[in-house]
């Protein structure tokens, strides 16, 4: 077949075909201007953390159970603590800290805990992740969150969540009620 034969065949095949009518065309919308997500101070802290790693947390009062952890203040009865460990408390609210820098996570977590106290919540869940992509230094958020919680008087106890609720990548936290 020659080029002319191809052209004739195409014209014959297209006989009776009507072009589509476009009544409305979608015009591409403008993308929003990019915004800085971190303040200058947060960027500096993130840079320092990436160069030197986070401050070595003290694990006073935190008991390591395999990949799970537990922490209980003396004021919490053992019976209540067993219920928390078995996941028997209703989770009244939760926060997911995945993808946040340690600085941003601490601020978000502190605000969340304060808000939970104001709402008189008893049990919350914190999802910090397992730190599987943290490299040789180990999980940054997981260890930091555990340390911060031991320093805040509003936190009575915490344990690693049941597998159905995130396992070692999450914590059940028992709070003081005012």
C-alpha positions as CSV (number, residue, x, y, z in Angstrom):
1,X,0.0,0.0,0.0
2,X,1.2,3.4,-0.8
3,X,0.9,6.6,1.2
4,X,-2.1,7.7,-1.0
5,X,-3.8,4.4,-0.4
6,X,-3.5,4.8,3.3
7,X,-4.9,8.3,3.1
8,X,-7.9,7.2,1.0
9,X,-8.5,4.3,3.5
10,X,-8.5,6.7,6.4
11,X,-10.8,9.2,4.7
12,X,-13.2,6.3,3.9
13,X,-13.1,5.1,7.5
14,X,-13.9,8.5,8.8
15,X,-16.9,9.1,6.5
16,X,-19.9,10.1,8.6
17,X,-17.9,10.7,11.7
18,X,-18.9,14.0,13.4
19,X,-16.4,15.9,15.6
20,X,-17.2,16.2,19.3
21,X,-18.7,19.4,20.5
22,X,-16.9,21.0,23.4
23,X,-19.4,23.3,25.2
24,X,-17.3,24.0,28.3
25,X,-13.6,23.4,28.7
26,X,-12.0,23.1,32.1
27,X,-9.5,25.9,32.6
28,X,-6.6,24.9,34.8
29,X,-6.7,26.6,38.2
30,X,-3.8,28.4,39.6
31,X,-1.8,26.6,42.2
32,X,-1.6,28.3,45.5
33,X,1.7,30.0,46.3
34,X,4.0,27.8,48.3
35,X,4.2,28.6,52.0
36,X,7.0,27.9,54.4
37,X,5.9,25.2,56.8
38,X,8.6,25.7,59.4
39,X,9.7,28.8,61.2
40,X,13.3,29.8,61.0
41,X,13.8,28.6,64.6
42,X,12.2,25.2,63.8
43,X,14.4,24.8,60.7
44,X,17.5,25.5,62.8
45,X,16.4,23.0,65.5
46,X,15.6,20.4,62.8
47,X,19.1,21.0,61.3
48,X,20.8,20.6,64.6
49,X,18.8,17.5,65.4
50,X,19.7,16.0,62.0
51,X,23.4,16.7,62.6
52,X,23.7,15.7,66.2
53,X,20.6,13.6,66.9
54,X,18.1,14.2,69.6
55,X,19.2,14.6,73.2
56,X,19.6,11.3,74.8
57,X,16.4,10.6,76.7
58,X,16.4,9.5,80.3
59,X,14.3,6.4,80.6
60,X,13.6,6.7,84.4
61,X,10.3,5.0,85.2
62,X,9.8,3.6,81.7
63,X,9.8,-0.2,81.6
64,X,10.8,-1.8,78.3
65,X,8.8,-4.9,77.5
66,X,10.1,-6.3,74.3
67,X,9.1,-3.7,71.7
68,X,6.4,-2.3,74.1
69,X,6.8,0.1,77.0
70,X,5.0,0.8,80.2
71,X,5.0,3.8,82.6
72,X,3.0,4.2,85.8
73,X,3.0,6.8,88.5
74,X,2.6,5.4,92.0
75,X,-0.8,7.0,92.4
76,X,-2.3,4.7,89.7
77,X,-3.7,1.5,91.2
78,X,-2.3,-1.7,89.7
79,X,-5.8,-2.8,88.8
80,X,-6.4,0.3,86.7
81,X,-3.0,-0.1,85.1
82,X,-3.8,-3.7,84.1
83,X,-7.0,-2.4,82.4
84,X,-5.0,0.2,80.5
85,X,-2.4,-2.4,79.4
86,X,-5.2,-4.7,78.1
87,X,-6.8,-1.9,76.1
88,X,-10.0,-1.9,78.1
89,X,-10.3,1.9,78.3
90,X,-12.3,3.8,75.7
91,X,-10.0,5.9,73.6
92,X,-11.6,9.3,73.8
93,X,-9.3,11.1,71.3
94,X,-6.1,10.5,69.5
95,X,-3.2,12.3,67.7
96,X,-1.0,11.0,64.9
97,X,2.5,12.5,64.9
98,X,3.9,10.7,61.8
99,X,6.0,12.8,59.7
100,X,6.6,15.6,62.2
101,X,10.0,16.8,63.4
102,X,10.7,16.3,67.0
103,X,10.2,20.0,67.7
104,X,6.8,20.1,65.9
105,X,5.7,16.8,67.4
106,X,6.5,18.1,71.0
107,X,4.5,21.3,70.4
108,X,1.5,19.4,68.8
109,X,1.5,16.7,71.5
110,X,1.7,19.3,74.4
111,X,-1.2,21.2,72.9
112,X,-3.2,18.0,72.4
113,X,-2.6,16.9,76.0
114,X,-3.6,20.3,77.4
115,X,-6.7,20.3,75.3
116,X,-7.6,16.7,76.4
117,X,-7.2,17.8,80.1
118,X,-9.5,20.8,79.5
119,X,-12.1,18.4,78.0
120,X,-11.7,16.1,81.0
121,X,-10.7,13.2,78.9
122,X,-9.4,10.1,80.7
123,X,-7.7,8.0,78.0
124,X,-6.1,9.1,74.8
125,X,-4.0,7.4,72.1
126,X,-0.8,8.8,70.7
127,X,0.4,7.4,67.4
128,X,4.1,8.0,67.0
129,X,5.1,5.2,64.7
130,X,7.7,2.5,65.2
131,X,10.6,4.3,63.8
132,X,11.3,1.7,61.2
133,X,12.9,4.3,58.8
134,X,14.9,6.1,61.5
135,X,18.2,4.5,60.7
136,X,20.9,3.4,63.1
137,X,20.0,5.9,65.8
138,X,16.7,4.2,66.4
139,X,13.2,5.7,66.6
140,X,13.3,9.4,67.3
141,X,9.6,10.2,67.9
142,X,8.9,7.0,69.8
143,X,11.6,7.6,72.3
144,X,11.0,11.3,72.5
145,X,7.3,11.0,73.1
146,X,7.9,8.5,75.9
147,X,10.3,10.9,77.6
148,X,8.0,13.9,77.3
149,X,5.1,12.1,78.7
150,X,7.0,11.1,81.8
151,X,7.9,14.8,82.4
152,X,4.3,16.0,82.3
153,X,2.4,15.7,85.6
154,X,-1.0,15.4,83.8
155,X,0.1,12.0,82.5
156,X,-0.6,9.3,85.0
157,X,0.4,6.3,83.0
158,X,1.1,5.0,79.5
159,X,1.5,1.7,77.7
160,X,2.2,0.5,74.2
161,X,-1.1,-0.1,72.4
162,X,-2.7,-3.4,71.6
163,X,-1.8,-4.6,68.0
164,X,-5.3,-3.6,66.8
165,X,-4.6,0.0,67.8
166,X,-1.0,0.4,66.5
167,X,1.0,-1.9,68.8
168,X,4.5,-0.5,69.6
169,X,3.8,2.4,67.2
170,X,1.2,3.9,69.5
171,X,0.5,4.5,73.2
172,X,-2.6,4.4,75.4
173,X,-2.2,7.4,77.8
174,X,-4.1,7.8,81.1
175,X,-4.6,11.4,82.1
176,X,-5.4,13.2,85.3
177,X,-9.0,14.6,85.4
178,X,-9.3,18.0,87.0
